[in-house]
Amino acid sequence: MSDVTWQKSTYSGSGQNDCLELATAPAGTLHLRESDDPSTILNTSHTAVAGLLATVKRGGPATQ
């Protein structure tokens, strides 16, 4: 996966192995990985991440 540029939050601190990294592929797919295990990559979409963030901001998933 050398065709993407990985980014991490400035809030991650100075350590190189303690953060979540994000990259966007040319097709628009989002890639997430933990910096201490960069070979394991989660592929997802902008829509899925937006839904996750909205759920977190609400305080968690709706109860049923």
PQR file with spaces between the fields and no chain letter, atoms N, CA, C, O and H, PARSE charges and radii, in Angstrom:
ATOM       1  N    MET     1       0.847   -1.182    0.000 -0.4000 1.5000
ATOM       2  CA   MET     1       0.000    0.000    0.000 -0.0000 2.0000
ATOM       3  C    MET     1       0.889    1.241    0.000  0.5500 1.7000
ATOM       4  O    MET     1       0.739    2.130    0.837 -0.5500 1.4000
ATOM       5  N    SER     2       1.801    1.282   -0.937 -0.4000 1.5000
ATOM       6  CA   SER     2       2.753    2.382   -1.008 -0.0000 2.0000
ATOM       7  C    SER     2       2.209    3.584   -1.766  0.5500 1.7000
ATOM       8  O    SER     2       2.866    4.623   -1.816 -0.5500 1.4000
ATOM       9  H    SER     2       1.923    0.559   -1.617  0.4000 1.0000
ATOM      10  N    ASP     3       1.018    3.467   -2.359 -0.4000 1.5000
ATOM      11  CA   ASP     3       0.466    4.564   -3.147 -0.0000 2.0000
ATOM      12  C    ASP     3      -0.376    5.534   -2.321  0.5500 1.7000
ATOM      13  O    ASP     3      -1.022    6.414   -2.889 -0.5500 1.4000
ATOM      14  H    ASP     3       0.484    2.622   -2.319  0.4000 1.0000
ATOM      15  N    VAL     4      -0.385    5.395   -0.998 -0.4000 1.5000
ATOM      16  CA   VAL     4      -1.144    6.296   -0.136 -0.0000 2.0000
ATOM      17  C    VAL     4      -0.199    6.971    0.856  0.5500 1.7000
ATOM      18  O    VAL     4       0.875    6.454    1.164 -0.5500 1.4000
ATOM      19  H    VAL     4       0.140    4.679   -0.537  0.4000 1.0000
ATOM      20  N    THR     5      -0.621    8.133    1.348 -0.4000 1.5000
ATOM      21  CA   THR     5       0.134    8.859    2.356 -0.0000 2.0000
ATOM      22  C    THR     5      -0.593    8.735    3.683  0.5500 1.7000
ATOM      23  O    THR     5      -1.740    9.165    3.806 -0.5500 1.4000
ATOM      24  H    THR     5      -1.494    8.553    1.098  0.4000 1.0000
ATOM      25  N    TRP     6       0.058    8.155    4.668 -0.4000 1.5000
ATOM      26  CA   TRP     6      -0.541    7.958    5.980 -0.0000 2.0000
ATOM      27  C    TRP     6      -0.412    9.226    6.802  0.5500 1.7000
ATOM      28  O    TRP     6       0.622    9.893    6.773 -0.5500 1.4000
ATOM      29  H    TRP     6       0.989    7.805    4.568  0.4000 1.0000
ATOM      30  N    GLN     7      -1.471    9.557    7.538 -0.4000 1.5000
ATOM      31  CA   GLN     7      -1.490   10.735    8.406 -0.0000 2.0000
ATOM      32  C    GLN     7      -1.915   10.315    9.801  0.5500 1.7000
ATOM      33  O    GLN     7      -2.700    9.383    9.972 -0.5500 1.4000
ATOM      34  H    GLN     7      -2.311    9.015    7.562  0.4000 1.0000
ATOM      35  N    LYS     8      -1.388   11.011   10.793 -0.4000 1.5000
ATOM      36  CA   LYS     8      -1.839   10.783   12.163 -0.0000 2.0000
ATOM      37  C    LYS     8      -2.169   12.124   12.797  0.5500 1.7000
ATOM      38  O    LYS     8      -1.655   13.162   12.381 -0.5500 1.4000
ATOM      39  H    LYS     8      -0.750   11.769   10.654  0.4000 1.0000
ATOM      40  N    SER     9      -3.009   12.094   13.782 -0.4000 1.5000
ATOM      41  CA   SER     9      -3.413   13.299   14.483 -0.0000 2.0000
ATOM      42  C    SER     9      -2.242   13.889   15.250  0.5500 1.7000
ATOM      43  O    SER     9      -1.395   13.159   15.766 -0.5500 1.4000
ATOM      44  H    SER     9      -3.426   11.251   14.120  0.4000 1.0000
ATOM      45  N    THR    10      -2.198   15.205   15.320 -0.4000 1.5000
ATOM      46  CA   THR    10      -1.177   15.866   16.124 -0.0000 2.0000
ATOM      47  C    THR    10      -1.401   15.606   17.604  0.5500 1.7000
ATOM      48  O    THR    10      -0.495   15.823   18.409 -0.5500 1.4000
ATOM      49  H    THR    10      -2.886   15.798   14.901  0.4000 1.0000
ATOM      50  N    TYR    11      -2.592   15.145   17.979 -0.4000 1.5000
ATOM      51  CA   TYR    11      -2.888   14.809   19.371 -0.0000 2.0000
ATOM      52  C    TYR    11      -2.313   13.456   19.773  0.5500 1.7000
ATOM      53  O    TYR    11      -2.412   13.069   20.937 -0.5500 1.4000
ATOM      54  H    TYR    11      -3.328   14.970   17.325  0.4000 1.0000
ATOM      55  N    SER    12      -1.720   12.739   18.844 -0.4000 1.5000
ATOM      56  CA   SER    12      -1.206   11.403   19.122 -0.0000 2.0000
ATOM      57  C    SER    12       0.054   11.406   19.976  0.5500 1.7000
ATOM      58  O    SER    12       0.464   10.355   20.468 -0.5500 1.4000
ATOM      59  H    SER    12      -1.639   13.054   17.898  0.4000 1.0000
ATOM      60  N    GLY    13       0.659   12.536   20.155 -0.4000 1.5000
ATOM      61  CA   GLY    13       1.871   12.605   20.962 -0.0000 2.0000
ATOM      62  C    GLY    13       3.115   12.415   20.122  0.5500 1.7000
ATOM      63  O    GLY    13       3.053   12.312   18.897 -0.5500 1.4000
ATOM      64  H    GLY    13       0.326   13.390   19.755  0.4000 1.0000
ATOM      65  N    SER    14       4.234   12.370   20.800 -0.4000 1.5000
ATOM      66  CA   SER    14       5.512   12.310   20.099 -0.0000 2.0000
ATOM      67  C    SER    14       5.936   10.893   19.732  0.5500 1.7000
ATOM      68  O    SER    14       6.821   10.713   18.896 -0.5500 1.4000
ATOM      69  H    SER    14       4.284   12.454   21.795  0.4000 1.0000
ATOM      70  N    GLY    15       5.325    9.895   20.339 -0.4000 1.5000
ATOM      71  CA   GLY    15       5.689    8.511   20.037 -0.0000 2.0000
ATOM      72  C    GLY    15       5.262    8.108   18.638  0.5500 1.7000
ATOM      73  O    GLY    15       4.264    8.608   18.118 -0.5500 1.4000
ATOM      74  H    GLY    15       4.606   10.041   21.019  0.4000 1.0000
ATOM      75  N    GLN    16       6.002    7.220   18.039 -0.4000 1.5000
ATOM      76  CA   GLN    16       5.683    6.759   16.690 -0.0000 2.0000
ATOM      77  C    GLN    16       4.774    5.539   16.691  0.5500 1.7000
ATOM      78  O    GLN    16       4.233    5.189   15.643 -0.5500 1.4000
ATOM      79  H    GLN    16       6.813    6.814   18.461  0.4000 1.0000
ATOM      80  N    ASN    17       4.587    4.880   17.830 -0.4000 1.5000
ATOM      81  CA   ASN    17       3.840    3.629   17.870 -0.0000 2.0000
ATOM      82  C    ASN    17       2.653    3.681   18.809  0.5500 1.7000
ATOM      83  O    ASN    17       2.356    2.693   19.481 -0.5500 1.4000
ATOM      84  H    ASN    17       5.026    5.165   18.682  0.4000 1.0000
ATOM      85  N    ASP    18       1.981    4.791   18.869 -0.4000 1.5000
ATOM      86  CA   ASP    18       0.857    4.912   19.799 -0.0000 2.0000
ATOM      87  C    ASP    18      -0.303    5.693   19.194  0.5500 1.7000
ATOM      88  O    ASP    18      -0.939    6.497   19.876 -0.5500 1.4000
ATOM      89  H    ASP    18       2.222    5.594   18.323  0.4000 1.0000
ATOM      90  N    CYS    19      -0.576    5.456   17.919 -0.4000 1.5000
ATOM      91  CA   CYS    19      -1.615    6.268   17.304 -0.0000 2.0000
ATOM      92  C    CYS    19      -2.344    5.523   16.184  0.5500 1.7000
ATOM      93  O    CYS    19      -1.879    4.506   15.670 -0.5500 1.4000
ATOM      94  H    CYS    19      -0.059    4.803   17.365  0.4000 1.0000
ATOM      95  N    LEU    20      -3.483    6.065   15.837 -0.4000 1.5000
ATOM      96  CA   LEU    20      -4.257    5.598   14.701 -0.0000 2.0000
ATOM      97  C    LEU    20      -3.856    6.437   13.498  0.5500 1.7000
ATOM      98  O    LEU    20      -3.776    7.662   13.595 -0.5500 1.4000
ATOM      99  H    LEU    20      -3.861    6.892   16.254  0.4000 1.0000
ATOM     100  N    GLU    21      -3.605    5.797   12.377 -0.4000 1.5000
ATOM     101  CA   GLU    21      -3.228    6.500   11.159 -0.0000 2.0000
ATOM     102  C    GLU    21      -4.315    6.315   10.109  0.5500 1.7000
ATOM     103  O    GLU    21      -4.994    5.288   10.079 -0.5500 1.4000
ATOM     104  H    GLU    21      -3.670    4.803   12.299  0.4000 1.0000
ATOM     105  N    LEU    22      -4.472    7.306    9.257 -0.4000 1.5000
ATOM     106  CA   LEU    22      -5.522    7.337    8.251 -0.0000 2.0000
ATOM     107  C    LEU    22      -4.918    7.685    6.902  0.5500 1.7000
ATOM     108  O    LEU    22      -4.024    8.527    6.813 -0.5500 1.4000
ATOM     109  H    LEU    22      -3.921    8.139    9.281  0.4000 1.0000
ATOM     110  N    ALA    23      -5.406    7.037    5.855 -0.4000 1.5000
ATOM     111  CA   ALA    23      -4.993    7.350    4.487 -0.0000 2.0000
ATOM     112  C    ALA    23      -6.208    7.229    3.576  0.5500 1.7000
ATOM     113  O    ALA    23      -7.120    6.444    3.837 -0.5500 1.4000
ATOM     114  H    ALA    23      -6.132    6.354    5.927  0.4000 1.0000
ATOM     115  N    THR    24      -6.207    8.015    2.508 -0.4000 1.5000
ATOM     116  CA   THR    24      -7.267    7.941    1.511 -0.0000 2.0000
ATOM     117  C    THR    24      -6.678    7.406    0.214  0.5500 1.7000
ATOM     118  O    THR    24      -5.677    7.924   -0.280 -0.5500 1.4000
ATOM     119  H    THR    24      -5.466    8.652    2.296  0.4000 1.0000
ATOM     120  N    ALA    25      -7.297    6.378   -0.329 -0.4000 1.5000
ATOM     121  CA   ALA    25      -6.850    5.795   -1.592 -0.0000 2.0000
ATOM     122  C    ALA    25      -7.415    6.607   -2.752  0.5500 1.7000
ATOM     123  O    ALA    25      -8.396    7.330   -2.581 -0.5500 1.4000
ATOM     124  H    ALA    25      -8.110    5.957    0.072  0.4000 1.0000
ATOM     125  N    PRO    26      -6.808    6.493   -3.924 -0.5600 1.5000
ATOM     126  CA   PRO    26      -7.306    7.229   -5.086  0.2800 2.0000
ATOM     127  C    PRO    26      -8.786    6.980   -5.393  0.5500 1.7000
ATOM     128  O    PRO    26      -9.467    7.876   -5.891 -0.5500 1.4000
ATOM     129  N    ALA    27      -9.287    5.788   -5.106 -0.4000 1.5000
ATOM     130  CA   ALA    27     -10.697    5.477   -5.376 -0.0000 2.0000
ATOM     131  C    ALA    27     -11.633    6.033   -4.304  0.5500 1.7000
ATOM     132  O    ALA    27     -12.851    5.895   -4.419 -0.5500 1.4000
ATOM     133  H    ALA    27      -8.733    5.060   -4.702  0.4000 1.0000
ATOM     134  N    GLY    28     -11.076    6.664   -3.259 -0.4000 1.5000
ATOM     135  CA   GLY    28     -11.902    7.239   -2.207 -0.0000 2.0000
ATOM     136  C    GLY    28     -12.070    6.364   -0.982  0.5500 1.7000
ATOM     137  O    GLY    28     -12.719    6.769   -0.018 -0.5500 1.4000
ATOM     138  H    GLY    28     -10.087    6.776   -3.166  0.4000 1.0000
ATOM     139  N    THR    29     -11.497    5.176   -1.003 -0.4000 1.5000
ATOM     140  CA   THR    29     -11.556    4.287    0.153 -0.0000 2.0000
ATOM     141  C    THR    29     -10.681    4.845    1.267  0.5500 1.7000
ATOM     142  O    THR    29      -9.596    5.366    1.008 -0.5500 1.4000
ATOM     143  H    THR    29     -10.970    4.847   -1.787  0.4000 1.0000
ATOM     144  N    LEU    30     -11.153    4.735    2.507 -0.4000 1.5000
ATOM     145  CA   LEU    30     -10.349    5.134    3.658 -0.0000 2.0000
ATOM     146  C    LEU    30      -9.646    3.913    4.224  0.5500 1.7000
ATOM     147  O    LEU    30     -10.231    2.834    4.312 -0.5500 1.4000
ATOM     148  H    LEU    30     -12.034    4.312    2.717  0.4000 1.0000
ATOM     149  N    HIS    31      -8.402    4.088    4.602 -0.4000 1.5000
ATOM     150  CA   HIS    31      -7.614    3.028    5.220 -0.0000 2.0000
ATOM     151  C    HIS    31      -7.243    3.482    6.624  0.5500 1.7000
ATOM     152  O    HIS    31      -6.783    4.607    6.818 -0.5500 1.4000
ATOM     153  H    HIS    31      -7.927    4.964    4.530  0.4000 1.0000
ATOM     154  N    LEU    32      -7.443    2.609    7.596 -0.4000 1.5000
ATOM     155  CA   LEU    32      -7.083    2.886    8.985 -0.0000 2.0000
ATOM     156  C    LEU    32      -6.114    1.816    9.453  0.5500 1.7000
ATOM     157  O    LEU    32      -6.262    0.641    9.116 -0.5500 1.4000
ATOM     158  H    LEU    32      -7.817    1.695    7.438  0.4000 1.0000
ATOM     159  N    ARG    33      -5.120    2.225   10.232 -0.4000 1.5000
ATOM     160  CA   ARG    33      -4.192    1.259   10.809 -0.0000 2.0000
ATOM     161  C    ARG    33      -3.659    1.790   12.135  0.5500 1.7000
ATOM     162  O    ARG    33      -3.642    2.996   12.378 -0.5500 1.4000
ATOM     163  H    ARG    33      -4.999    3.179   10.506  0.4000 1.0000
ATOM     164  N    GLU    34      -3.231    0.878   12.972 -0.4000 1.5000
ATOM     165  CA   GLU    34      -2.580    1.209   14.239 -0.0000 2.0000
ATOM     166  C    GLU    34      -1.086    1.286   13.951  0.5500 1.7000
ATOM     167  O    GLU    34      -0.528    0.383   13.328 -0.5500 1.4000
ATOM     168  H    GLU    34      -3.245   -0.103   12.775  0.4000 1.0000
ATOM     169  N    SER    35      -0.440    2.348   14.397 -0.4000 1.5000
ATOM     170  CA   SER    35       0.960    2.552   14.030 -0.0000 2.0000
ATOM     171  C    SER    35       1.898    1.469   14.561  0.5500 1.7000
ATOM     172  O    SER    35       2.962    1.250   13.982 -0.5500 1.4000
ATOM     173  H    SER    35      -0.893    3.082   14.903  0.4000 1.0000
ATOM     174  N    ASP    36       1.532    0.787   15.648 -0.4000 1.5000
ATOM     175  CA   ASP    36       2.416   -0.271   16.141 -0.0000 2.0000
ATOM     176  C    ASP    36       2.197   -1.608   15.421  0.5500 1.7000
ATOM     177  O    ASP    36       2.919   -2.571   15.682 -0.5500 1.4000
ATOM     178  H    ASP    36       0.667    0.965   16.118  0.4000 1.0000
ATOM     179  N    ASP    37       1.210   -1.677   14.518 -0.4000 1.5000
ATOM     180  CA   ASP    37       0.979   -2.863   13.686 -0.0000 2.0000
ATOM     181  C    ASP    37       0.554   -2.408   12.288  0.5500 1.7000
ATOM     182  O    ASP    37      -0.582   -2.650   11.879 -0.5500 1.4000
ATOM     183  H    ASP    37       0.624   -0.895   14.306  0.4000 1.0000
ATOM     184  N    PRO    38       1.452   -1.755   11.555 -0.5600 1.5000
ATOM     185  CA   PRO    38       1.077   -1.153   10.271  0.2800 2.0000
ATOM     186  C    PRO    38       0.696   -2.134    9.171  0.5500 1.7000
ATOM     187  O    PRO    38       0.173   -1.719    8.137 -0.5500 1.4000
ATOM     188  N    SER    39       0.944   -3.420    9.371 -0.4000 1.5000
ATOM     189  CA   SER    39       0.579   -4.388    8.333 -0.0000 2.0000
ATOM     190  C    SER    39      -0.903   -4.753    8.371  0.5500 1.7000
ATOM     191  O    SER    39      -1.421   -5.320    7.408 -0.5500 1.4000
ATOM     192  H    SER    39       1.368   -3.756   10.211  0.4000 1.0000
ATOM     193  N    THR    40      -1.595   -4.436    9.471 -0.4000 1.5000
ATOM     194  CA   THR    40      -3.028   -4.702    9.582 -0.0000 2.0000
ATOM     195  C    THR    40      -3.780   -3.429    9.228  0.5500 1.7000
ATOM     196  O    THR    40      -3.665   -2.420    9.924 -0.5500 1.4000
ATOM     197  H    THR    40      -1.174   -3.976   10.253  0.4000 1.0000
ATOM     198  N    ILE    41      -4.550   -3.475    8.148 -0.4000 1.5000
ATOM     199  CA   ILE    41      -5.225   -2.284    7.629 -0.0000 2.0000
ATOM     200  C    ILE    41      -6.718   -2.551    7.511  0.5500 1.7000
ATOM     201  O    ILE    41      -7.135   -3.572    6.963 -0.5500 1.4000
ATOM     202  H    ILE    41      -4.644   -4.295    7.583  0.4000 1.0000
ATOM     203  N    LEU    42      -7.509   -1.636    8.022 -0.4000 1.5000
ATOM     204  CA   LEU    42      -8.964   -1.689    7.899 -0.0000 2.0000
ATOM     205  C    LEU    42      -9.366   -0.792    6.740  0.5500 1.7000
ATOM     206  O    LEU    42      -9.027    0.392    6.738 -0.5500 1.4000
ATOM     207  H    LEU    42      -7.170   -0.807    8.466  0.4000 1.0000
ATOM     208  N    ASN    43     -10.075   -1.321    5.764 -0.4000 1.5000
ATOM     209  CA   ASN    43     -10.563   -0.555    4.622 -0.0000 2.0000
ATOM     210  C    ASN    43     -12.030   -0.233    4.849  0.5500 1.7000
ATOM     211  O    ASN    43     -12.822   -1.121    5.165 -0.5500 1.4000
ATOM     212  H    ASN    43     -10.350   -2.282    5.766  0.4000 1.0000
ATOM     213  N    THR    44     -12.394    1.027    4.689 -0.4000 1.5000
ATOM     214  CA   THR    44     -13.763    1.455    4.935 -0.0000 2.0000
ATOM     215  C    THR    44     -14.105    2.617    4.006  0.5500 1.7000
ATOM     216  O    THR    44     -13.325    2.961    3.118 -0.5500 1.4000
ATOM     217  H    THR    44     -11.750    1.749    4.432  0.4000 1.0000
ATOM     218  N    SER    45     -15.264    3.211    4.215 -0.4000 1.5000
ATOM     219  CA   SER    45     -15.708    4.320    3.368 -0.0000 2.0000
ATOM     220  C    SER    45     -15.883    5.587    4.195  0.5500 1.7000
ATOM     221  O    SER    45     -15.963    5.542    5.423 -0.5500 1.4000
ATOM     222  H    SER    45     -15.898    2.932    4.936  0.4000 1.0000
ATOM     223  N    HIS    46     -15.941    6.709    3.502 -0.4000 1.5000
ATOM     224  CA   HIS    46     -16.207    7.989    4.168 -0.0000 2.0000
ATOM     225  C    HIS    46     -17.555    7.931    4.879  0.5500 1.7000
ATOM     226  O    HIS    46     -17.692    8.448    5.988 -0.5500 1.4000
ATOM     227  H    HIS    46     -15.876    6.746    2.505  0.4000 1.0000
ATOM     228  N    THR    47     -18.540    7.315    4.259 -0.4000 1.5000
ATOM     229  CA   THR    47     -19.883    7.220    4.840 -0.0000 2.0000
ATOM     230  C    THR    47     -19.865    6.440    6.149  0.5500 1.7000
ATOM     231  O    THR    47     -20.493    6.851    7.125 -0.5500 1.4000
ATOM     232  H    THR    47     -18.429    6.895    3.358  0.4000 1.0000
ATOM     233  N    ALA    48     -19.158    5.330    6.178 -0.4000 1.5000
ATOM     234  CA   ALA    48     -19.087    4.519    7.396 -0.0000 2.0000
ATOM     235  C    ALA    48     -18.388    5.264    8.527  0.5500 1.7000
ATOM     236  O    ALA    48     -18.832    5.202    9.673 -0.5500 1.4000
ATOM     237  H    ALA    48     -18.647    4.996    5.386  0.4000 1.0000
ATOM     238  N    VAL    49     -17.308    5.963    8.223 -0.4000 1.5000
ATOM     239  CA   VAL    49     -16.591    6.718    9.257 -0.0000 2.0000
ATOM     240  C    VAL    49     -17.442    7.882    9.748  0.5500 1.7000
ATOM     241  O    VAL    49     -17.461    8.169   10.945 -0.5500 1.4000
ATOM     242  H    VAL    49     -16.947    6.014    7.292  0.4000 1.0000
ATOM     243  N    ALA    50     -18.141    8.553    8.845 -0.4000 1.5000
ATOM     244  CA   ALA    50     -19.032    9.648    9.255 -0.0000 2.0000
ATOM     245  C    ALA    50     -20.127    9.131   10.180  0.5500 1.7000
ATOM     246  O    ALA    50     -20.471    9.789   11.162 -0.5500 1.4000
ATOM     247  H    ALA    50     -18.126    8.319    7.873  0.4000 1.0000
ATOM     248  N    GLY    51     -20.676    7.961    9.875 -0.4000 1.5000
ATOM     249  CA   GLY    51     -21.686    7.356   10.740 -0.0000 2.0000
ATOM     250  C    GLY    51     -21.131    7.003   12.109  0.5500 1.7000
ATOM     251  O    GLY    51     -21.796    7.212   13.123 -0.5500 1.4000
ATOM     252  H    GLY    51     -20.397    7.426    9.078  0.4000 1.0000
ATOM     253  N    LEU    52     -19.922    6.470   12.144 -0.4000 1.5000
ATOM     254  CA   LEU    52     -19.272    6.147   13.413 -0.0000 2.0000
ATOM     255  C    LEU    52     -19.070    7.405   14.251  0.5500 1.7000
ATOM     256  O    LEU    52     -19.378    7.415   15.443 -0.5500 1.4000
ATOM     257  H    LEU    52     -19.382    6.300   11.320  0.4000 1.0000
ATOM     258  N    LEU    53     -18.556    8.459   13.634 -0.4000 1.5000
ATOM     259  CA   LEU    53     -18.319    9.704   14.372 -0.0000 2.0000
ATOM     260  C    LEU    53     -19.617   10.319   14.874  0.5500 1.7000
ATOM     261  O    LEU    53     -19.659   10.842   15.987 -0.5500 1.4000
ATOM     262  H    LEU    53     -18.306    8.451   12.665  0.4000 1.0000
ATOM     263  N    ALA    54     -20.667   10.265   14.079 -0.4000 1.5000
ATOM     264  CA   ALA    54     -21.967   10.791   14.516 -0.0000 2.0000
ATOM     265  C    ALA    54     -22.486   10.004   15.715  0.5500 1.7000
ATOM     266  O    ALA    54     -23.043   10.586   16.646 -0.5500 1.4000
ATOM     267  H    ALA    54     -20.633    9.840   13.174  0.4000 1.0000
ATOM     268  N    THR    55     -22.308    8.694   15.696 -0.4000 1.5000
ATOM     269  CA   THR    55     -22.744    7.853   16.816 -0.0000 2.0000
ATOM     270  C    THR    55     -21.954    8.175   18.078  0.5500 1.7000
ATOM     271  O    THR    55     -22.527    8.269   19.164 -0.5500 1.4000
ATOM     272  H    THR    55     -21.856    8.222   14.940  0.4000 1.0000
ATOM     273  N    VAL    56     -20.661    8.342   17.944 -0.4000 1.5000
ATOM     274  CA   VAL    56     -19.819    8.676   19.095 -0.0000 2.0000
ATOM     275  C    VAL    56     -20.216   10.031   19.669  0.5500 1.7000
ATOM     276  O    VAL    56     -20.298   10.188   20.887 -0.5500 1.4000
ATOM     277  H    VAL    56     -20.195    8.265   17.062  0.4000 1.0000
ATOM     278  N    LYS    57     -20.463   11.009   18.803 -0.4000 1.5000
ATOM     279  CA   LYS    57     -20.858   12.345   19.268 -0.0000 2.0000
ATOM     280  C    LYS    57     -22.197   12.324   19.990  0.5500 1.7000
ATOM     281  O    LYS    57     -22.424   13.128   20.895 -0.5500 1.4000
ATOM     282  H    LYS    57     -20.397   10.881   17.813  0.4000 1.0000
ATOM     283  N    ARG    58     -23.085   11.415   19.601 -0.4000 1.5000
ATOM     284  CA   ARG    58     -24.387   11.281   20.266 -0.0000 2.0000
ATOM     285  C    ARG    58     -24.262   10.604   21.621  0.5500 1.7000
ATOM     286  O    ARG    58     -25.188   10.663   22.430 -0.5500 1.4000
ATOM     287  H    ARG    58     -22.901   10.762   18.867  0.4000 1.0000
ATOM     288  N    GLY    59     -23.152    9.976   21.871 -0.4000 1.5000
ATOM     289  CA   GLY    59     -22.970    9.290   23.139 -0.0000 2.0000
ATOM     290  C    GLY    59     -23.120    7.791   23.043  0.5500 1.7000
ATOM     291  O    GLY    59     -23.268    7.123   24.066 -0.5500 1.4000
ATOM     292  H    GLY    59     -22.400    9.928   21.214  0.4000 1.0000
ATOM     293  N    GLY    60     -23.085    7.250   21.854 -0.4000 1.5000
ATOM     294  CA   GLY    60     -23.160    5.800   21.692 -0.0000 2.0000
ATOM     295  C    GLY    60     -24.315    5.393   20.818  0.5500 1.7000
ATOM     296  O    GLY    60     -25.111    6.234   20.400 -0.5500 1.4000
ATOM     297  H    GLY    60     -22.964    7.793   21.023  0.4000 1.0000
ATOM     298  N    PRO    61     -24.414    4.106   20.534 -0.5600 1.5000
ATOM     299  CA   PRO    61     -25.506    3.631   19.678  0.2800 2.0000
ATOM     300  C    PRO    61     -26.858    3.764   20.378  0.5500 1.7000
ATOM     301  O    PRO    61     -26.951    3.726   21.605 -0.5500 1.4000
ATOM     302  N    ALA    62     -27.882    3.916   19.577 -0.4000 1.5000
ATOM     303  CA   ALA    62     -29.246    4.012   20.125 -0.0000 2.0000
ATOM     304  C    ALA    62     -29.631    2.682   20.757  0.5500 1.7000
ATOM     305  O    ALA    62     -29.291    1.618   20.239 -0.5500 1.4000
ATOM     306  H    ALA    62     -27.806    3.946   18.581  0.4000 1.0000
ATOM     307  N    THR    63     -30.335    2.749   21.868 -0.4000 1.5000
ATOM     308  CA   THR    63     -30.811    1.517   22.502 -0.0000 2.0000
ATOM     309  C    THR    63     -32.083    1.063   21.820  0.5500 1.7000
ATOM     310  O    THR    63     -32.856    1.874   21.311 -0.5500 1.4000
ATOM     311  H    THR    63     -30.611    3.614   22.288  0.4000 1.0000
ATOM     312  N    GLN    64     -32.290   -0.232   21.814 -0.4000 1.5000
ATOM     313  CA   GLN    64     -33.474   -0.760   21.134 -0.0000 2.0000
ATOM     314  C    GLN    64     -34.370   -1.471   22.092  0.5500 1.7000
ATOM     315  O    GLN    64     -35.418   -1.981   21.694 -0.5500 1.4000
ATOM     316  H    GLN    64     -31.661   -0.892   22.227  0.4000 1.0000
